[in-house]
């Protein structure tokens, strides 16, 4: 979800260009965080480019993608410091 001035907006996916376009409208001194492991939020500790592919039948508590090891779609992954 993206927090807009008038509330939350659900998004299905986002490209780097869409993220950059969104972030250009925000104060550049605001810190960016990601979800914590169990609860709360953590600072970004790592940024990676990876290949992913859809999971064939993921359980509800798993992500819908898995590492593609050189095959599949390329993505940018933001990981917490912890």
N, C-alpha and C positions, 0 to 999 in steps of 0.2 A: 504494500500500500504506500501511496505517496501522501504525505500530510499537506493539504492545501489550506489556504487561508480560511476556506469555508468548510473544512472537514477532511475526511480521508477519501482517497480515490483508490479503488482496486486496480491493479495492473496484472496482466497475465505474464508479461515479459518486458524487458527493457534493453535497448541497445546502448552502447557507449555514447553514441551521438545524442540519444534521448536523455541520458543521464546528464551529459554536459549541458545540454540546452536547459534542463531543469535547474541544475546547480548555478547557472549564470544569473538566476534571479534571486539567489540567496546570498546573504552576507558571507564573503569569502573567509572570514575569521571564525566562523562557527565550526566546532569540531564535528567530525563524522564518526559514528560508532556503528557497531553491528550487534546482533543479538548475542547475549552471553550463553554459556553452555547450558545451564539449567534455568536461569532467570536473570533479569537485569540486562545491562549492556556493557560492552567492552570496546576499547579503542581498536582501530584497525591495526593489526600487527604485520600483515603480509598481503601482498597483491600478486596474484599469479595469473598467467594465461594457461588454460587447460583445454583438452578435448573432452567432450562429454557425449553420452548417448542416452536415450531414454531407458529406464529400467523396464524390464519385461513385465513384471507384476509386483511393484513395490508395496510393502505394508504401509499403512497410513502414517506411521511414525518415521518412515524413511523419506529422503528426498526423491523427487520424480526422475532424477538423472543419476548416472554413475559415470565414473571415469572411463574415457574411451580409449586410452593408451594409443594416441596417434590417429584414431579414427573418430568419426562423428563431427559434431559442431564445435567450433572454438568459442570459448567464453573467457570473461575476466572474473576471477573469484576473489572476493574480499574476505579475509580470515581474521578472527580476533587475535589479540596479542597472547591470550591464554590458551 
